Amino acid sequence: MSSIKNYTPTKEEIIKMIDELRHELIQTGMKEGLASSATINISQKLDKFIYMYQKMHRLI
């Protein structure tokens, strides 16, 4: 179980998640509005993956 806890996604996995979340964010925002809780939750998830990517590449 501890190996799952320490799992670090690869650069490719992070990029894939960013792309998928970005698409989902756009679709949800158009359907439910930019202030909906679903849109905000997706946006926050996307922020985390962008942060991971930046941290991985020391862009921050």
N, CA, C and O atoms as a printed pandas DataFrame, in Angstrom:
     atom_number atom_name residue_name chain_id  residue_number  x_coord  y_coord  z_coord
0              1         N          MET        A               1    0.828   -1.202    0.000
1              2        CA          MET        A               1    0.000    0.000    0.000
2              3         C          MET        A               1    0.864    1.254    0.000
3              4         O          MET        A               1    0.468    2.264   -0.582
4              5         N          SER        A               2    2.029    1.220    0.635
5              6        CA          SER        A               2    2.870    2.414    0.674
6              7         C          SER        A               2    3.426    2.772   -0.695
7              8         O          SER        A               2    3.717    3.940   -0.952
8              9         N          SER        A               3    3.580    1.780   -1.588
9             10        CA          SER        A               3    4.084    2.086   -2.925
10            11         C          SER        A               3    3.099    2.944   -3.708
11            12         O          SER        A               3    3.508    3.745   -4.549
12            13         N          ILE        A               4    1.823    2.788   -3.444
13            14        CA          ILE        A               4    0.812    3.621   -4.103
14            15         C          ILE        A               4    0.913    5.050   -3.581
15            16         O          ILE        A               4    0.777    6.006   -4.344
16            17         N          LYS        A               5    1.148    5.188   -2.302
17            18        CA          LYS        A               5    1.250    6.495   -1.680
18            19         C          LYS        A               5    2.424    7.286   -2.252
19            20         O          LYS        A               5    2.333    8.503   -2.413
20            21         N          ASN        A               6    3.504    6.613   -2.553
21            22        CA          ASN        A               6    4.709    7.266   -3.038
22            23         C          ASN        A               6    4.789    7.320   -4.559
23            24         O          ASN        A               6    5.827    7.693   -5.105
24            25         N          TYR        A               7    3.730    6.962   -5.242
25            26        CA          TYR        A               7    3.726    6.954   -6.704
26            27         C          TYR        A               7    3.831    8.376   -7.240
27            28         O          TYR        A               7    3.100    9.268   -6.808
28            29         N          THR        A               8    4.732    8.577   -8.171
29            30        CA          THR        A               8    4.878    9.863   -8.839
30            31         C          THR        A               8    4.567    9.661  -10.315
31            32         O          THR        A               8    5.220    8.857  -10.980
32            33         N          PRO        A               9    3.580   10.379  -10.834
33            34        CA          PRO        A               9    3.245   10.214  -12.252
34            35         C          PRO        A               9    4.391   10.690  -13.142
35            36         O          PRO        A               9    5.171   11.564  -12.762
36            37         N          THR        A              10    4.476   10.104  -14.319
37            38        CA          THR        A              10    5.492   10.503  -15.283
38            39         C          THR        A              10    5.084   11.816  -15.946
39            40         O          THR        A              10    3.940   12.257  -15.840
40            41         N          LYS        A              11    6.036   12.420  -16.623
41            42        CA          LYS        A              11    5.764   13.663  -17.356
42            43         C          LYS        A              11    4.632   13.450  -18.354
43            44         O          LYS        A              11    3.743   14.291  -18.489
44            45         N          GLU        A              12    4.674   12.316  -19.051
45            46        CA          GLU        A              12    3.645   12.020  -20.054
46            47         C          GLU        A              12    2.267   11.859  -19.416
47            48         O          GLU        A              12    1.268   12.310  -19.977
48            49         N          GLU        A              13    2.208   11.227  -18.259
49            50        CA          GLU        A              13    0.927   11.056  -17.556
50            51         C          GLU        A              13    0.373   12.395  -17.095
51            52         O          GLU        A              13   -0.830   12.641  -17.170
52            53         N          ILE        A              14    1.256   13.251  -16.623
53            54        CA          ILE        A              14    0.818   14.581  -16.176
54            55         C          ILE        A              14    0.287   15.384  -17.361
55            56         O          ILE        A              14   -0.765   16.016  -17.265
56            57         N          ILE        A              15    1.003   15.362  -18.461
57            58        CA          ILE        A              15    0.569   16.092  -19.658
58            59         C          ILE        A              15   -0.785   15.570  -20.130
59            60         O          ILE        A              15   -1.658   16.353  -20.502
60            61         N          LYS        A              16   -0.961   14.249  -20.116
61            62        CA          LYS        A              16   -2.232   13.652  -20.527
62            63         C          LYS        A              16   -3.370   14.113  -19.606
63            64         O          LYS        A              16   -4.453   14.459  -20.079
64            65         N          MET        A              17   -3.124   14.115  -18.307
65            66        CA          MET        A              17   -4.167   14.554  -17.362
66            67         C          MET        A              17   -4.490   16.032  -17.551
67            68         O          MET        A              17   -5.655   16.424  -17.489
68            69         N          ILE        A              18   -3.475   16.850  -17.779
69            70        CA          ILE        A              18   -3.703   18.277  -18.015
70            71         C          ILE        A              18   -4.593   18.467  -19.238
71            72         O          ILE        A              18   -5.534   19.260  -19.212
72            73         N          ASP        A              19   -4.297   17.746  -20.293
73            74        CA          ASP        A              19   -5.085   17.855  -21.521
74            75         C          ASP        A              19   -6.521   17.394  -21.299
75            76         O          ASP        A              19   -7.466   18.056  -21.728
76            77         N          GLU        A              20   -6.682   16.244  -20.620
77            78        CA          GLU        A              20   -8.025   15.721  -20.366
78            79         C          GLU        A              20   -8.824   16.650  -19.459
79            80         O          GLU        A              20  -10.002   16.901  -19.711
80            81         N          LEU        A              21   -8.190   17.163  -18.404
81            82        CA          LEU        A              21   -8.890   18.062  -17.486
82            83         C          LEU        A              21   -9.230   19.389  -18.157
83            84         O          LEU        A              21  -10.291   19.960  -17.905
84            85         N          ARG        A              22   -8.340   19.876  -19.004
85            86        CA          ARG        A              22   -8.609   21.125  -19.725
86            87         C          ARG        A              22   -9.845   20.974  -20.610
87            88         O          ARG        A              22  -10.707   21.851  -20.648
88            89         N          HIS        A              23   -9.916   19.846  -21.322
89            90        CA          HIS        A              23  -11.080   19.582  -22.175
90            91         C          HIS        A              23  -12.351   19.468  -21.316
91            92         O          HIS        A              23  -13.389   20.042  -21.646
92            93         N          GLU        A              24  -12.249   18.725  -20.218
93            94        CA          GLU        A              24  -13.402   18.559  -19.318
94            95         C          GLU        A              24  -13.823   19.894  -18.715
95            96         O          GLU        A              24  -15.015   20.158  -18.558
96            97         N          LEU        A              25  -12.853   20.733  -18.378
97            98        CA          LEU        A              25  -13.147   22.046  -17.807
98            99         C          LEU        A              25  -13.921   22.908  -18.792
99           100         O          LEU        A              25  -14.903   23.554  -18.425
100          101         N          ILE        A              26  -13.480   22.916  -20.034
101          102        CA          ILE        A              26  -14.170   23.713  -21.064
102          103         C          ILE        A              26  -15.605   23.224  -21.250
103          104         O          ILE        A              26  -16.542   24.022  -21.277
104          105         N          GLN        A              27  -15.769   21.901  -21.377
105          106        CA          GLN        A              27  -17.106   21.336  -21.582
106          107         C          GLN        A              27  -18.022   21.622  -20.396
107          108         O          GLN        A              27  -19.173   22.019  -20.580
108          109         N          THR        A              28  -17.520   21.424  -19.192
109          110        CA          THR        A              28  -18.327   21.646  -17.996
110          111         C          THR        A              28  -18.649   23.123  -17.829
111          112         O          THR        A              28  -19.772   23.483  -17.475
112          113         N          GLY        A              29  -17.668   23.974  -18.082
113          114        CA          GLY        A              29  -17.894   25.418  -17.976
114          115         C          GLY        A              29  -18.953   25.907  -18.947
115          116         O          GLY        A              29  -19.767   26.765  -18.606
116          117         N          MET        A              30  -18.943   25.359  -20.164
117          118        CA          MET        A              30  -19.944   25.754  -21.149
118          119         C          MET        A              30  -21.329   25.228  -20.784
119          120         O          MET        A              30  -22.338   25.894  -21.020
120          121         N          LYS        A              31  -21.370   24.032  -20.207
121          122        CA          LYS        A              31  -22.653   23.404  -19.888
122          123         C          LYS        A              31  -23.251   23.926  -18.579
123          124         O          LYS        A              31  -24.443   24.225  -18.506
124          125         N          GLU        A              32  -22.403   24.030  -17.544
125          126        CA          GLU        A              32  -22.920   24.357  -16.212
126          127         C          GLU        A              32  -22.596   25.772  -15.743
127          128         O          GLU        A              32  -23.111   26.227  -14.721
128          129         N          GLY        A              33  -21.748   26.459  -16.488
129          130        CA          GLY        A              33  -21.352   27.812  -16.096
130          131         C          GLY        A              33  -20.019   27.809  -15.372
131          132         O          GLY        A              33  -19.624   26.818  -14.758
132          133         N          LEU        A              34  -19.337   28.940  -15.459
133          134        CA          LEU        A              34  -17.996   29.033  -14.893
134          135         C          LEU        A              34  -17.976   29.043  -13.372
135          136         O          LEU        A              34  -16.951   28.720  -12.771
136          137         N          ALA        A              35  -19.076   29.403  -12.744
137          138        CA          ALA        A              35  -19.121   29.477  -11.284
138          139         C          ALA        A              35  -19.704   28.218  -10.639
139          140         O          ALA        A              35  -19.863   28.169   -9.420
140          141         N          SER        A              36  -20.021   27.205  -11.441
141          142        CA          SER        A              36  -20.602   25.992  -10.866
142          143         C          SER        A              36  -19.556   25.238  -10.052
143          144         O          SER        A              36  -18.359   25.335  -10.321
144          145         N          SER        A              37  -20.012   24.498   -9.070
145          146        CA          SER        A              37  -19.086   23.748   -8.211
146          147         C          SER        A              37  -18.327   22.692   -9.014
147          148         O          SER        A              37  -17.158   22.430   -8.732
148          149         N          ALA        A              38  -18.969   22.088  -10.002
149          150        CA          ALA        A              38  -18.293   21.085  -10.831
150          151         C          ALA        A              38  -17.149   21.718  -11.618
151          152         O          ALA        A              38  -16.060   21.150  -11.699
152          153         N          THR        A              39  -17.393   22.896  -12.198
153          154        CA          THR        A              39  -16.366   23.593  -12.961
154          155         C          THR        A              39  -15.204   23.989  -12.055
155          156         O          THR        A              39  -14.041   23.838  -12.428
156          157         N          ILE        A              40  -15.513   24.484  -10.893
157          158        CA          ILE        A              40  -14.479   24.906   -9.944
158          159         C          ILE        A              40  -13.649   23.709   -9.475
159          160         O          ILE        A              40  -12.427   23.810   -9.358
160          161         N          ASN        A              41  -14.309   22.576   -9.206
161          162        CA          ASN        A              41  -13.573   21.372   -8.789
162          163         C          ASN        A              41  -12.601   20.910   -9.871
163          164         O          ASN        A              41  -11.459   20.562   -9.571
164          165         N          ILE        A              42  -13.043   20.906  -11.113
165          166        CA          ILE        A              42  -12.176   20.496  -12.215
166          167         C          ILE        A              42  -11.022   21.483  -12.351
167          168         O          ILE        A              42   -9.881   21.081  -12.575
168          169         N          SER        A              43  -11.315   22.756  -12.218
169          170        CA          SER        A              43  -10.282   23.786  -12.312
170          171         C          SER        A              43   -9.216   23.586  -11.235
171          172         O          SER        A              43   -8.024   23.741  -11.502
172          173         N          GLN        A              44   -9.641   23.248  -10.035
173          174        CA          GLN        A              44   -8.700   23.021   -8.944
174          175         C          GLN        A              44   -7.841   21.779   -9.189
175          176         O          GLN        A              44   -6.649   21.777   -8.883
176          177         N          LYS        A              45   -8.446   20.728   -9.738
177          178        CA          LYS        A              45   -7.675   19.531  -10.096
178          179         C          LYS        A              45   -6.645   19.873  -11.165
179          180         O          LYS        A              45   -5.489   19.458  -11.086
180          181         N          LEU        A              46   -7.081   20.636  -12.163
181          182        CA          LEU        A              46   -6.188   21.051  -13.234
182          183         C          LEU        A              46   -5.020   21.863  -12.673
183          184         O          LEU        A              46   -3.873   21.666  -13.073
184          185         N          ASP        A              47   -5.314   22.767  -11.753
185          186        CA          ASP        A              47   -4.261   23.566  -11.115
186          187         C          ASP        A              47   -3.208   22.673  -10.450
187          188         O          ASP        A              47   -2.011   22.946  -10.540
188          189         N          LYS        A              48   -3.657   21.611   -9.788
189          190        CA          LYS        A              48   -2.729   20.701   -9.103
190          191         C          LYS        A              48   -1.800   20.003  -10.100
191          192         O          LYS        A              48   -0.606   19.854   -9.842
192          193         N          PHE        A              49   -2.352   19.582  -11.231
193          194        CA          PHE        A              49   -1.522   18.913  -12.227
194          195         C          PHE        A              49   -0.564   19.893  -12.904
195          196         O          PHE        A              49    0.571   19.534  -13.216
196          197         N          ILE        A              50   -1.010   21.113  -13.128
197          198        CA          ILE        A              50   -0.118   22.130  -13.693
198          199         C          ILE        A              50    1.010   22.417  -12.702
199          200         O          ILE        A              50    2.167   22.556  -13.098
200          201         N          TYR        A              51    0.674   22.503  -11.432
201          202        CA          TYR        A              51    1.684   22.725  -10.397
202          203         C          TYR        A              51    2.693   21.570  -10.377
203          204         O          TYR        A              51    3.899   21.798  -10.287
204          205         N          MET        A              52    2.191   20.327  -10.460
205          206        CA          MET        A              52    3.078   19.161  -10.489
206          207         C          MET        A              52    4.038   19.246  -11.673
207          208         O          MET        A              52    5.236   19.000  -11.530
208          209         N          TYR        A              53    3.507   19.595  -12.833
209          210        CA          TYR        A              53    4.322   19.704  -14.034
210          211         C          TYR        A              53    5.384   20.774  -13.866
211          212         O          TYR        A              53    6.551   20.561  -14.195
212          213         N          GLN        A              54    4.973   21.927  -13.351
213          214        CA          GLN        A              54    5.930   23.022  -13.149
214          215         C          GLN        A              54    6.994   22.650  -12.127
215          216         O          GLN        A              54    8.173   22.954  -12.306
216          217         N          LYS        A              55    6.572   21.996  -11.062
217          218        CA          LYS        A              55    7.521   21.574  -10.028
218          219         C          LYS        A              55    8.502   20.556  -10.598
219          220         O          LYS        A              55    9.692   20.596  -10.285
220          221         N          MET        A              56    8.007   19.644  -11.433
221          222        CA          MET        A              56    8.849   18.624  -12.039
222          223         C          MET        A              56    9.926   19.274  -12.904
223          224         O          MET        A              56   11.045   18.770  -12.993
224          225         N          HIS        A              57    9.589   20.377  -13.531
225          226        CA          HIS        A              57   10.514   21.054  -14.430
226          227         C          HIS        A              57   11.102   22.314  -13.810
227          228         O          HIS        A              57   11.740   23.121  -14.486
228          229         N          ARG        A              58   10.876   22.461  -12.531
229          230        CA          ARG        A              58   11.412   23.595  -11.765
230          231         C          ARG        A              58   11.127   24.934  -12.432
231          232         O          ARG        A              58   11.988   25.808  -12.532
232          233         N          LEU        A              59    9.890   25.058  -12.882
233          234        CA          LEU        A              59    9.480   26.309  -13.519
234          235         C          LEU        A              59    8.914   27.303  -12.505
235          236         O          LEU        A              59    8.618   28.454  -12.824
236          237         N          ILE        A              60    8.775   26.809  -11.261
237          238        CA          ILE        A              60    8.242   27.719  -10.234
238          239         C          ILE        A              60    9.266   27.945   -9.148
239          240         O          ILE        A              60    9.004   28.680   -8.196
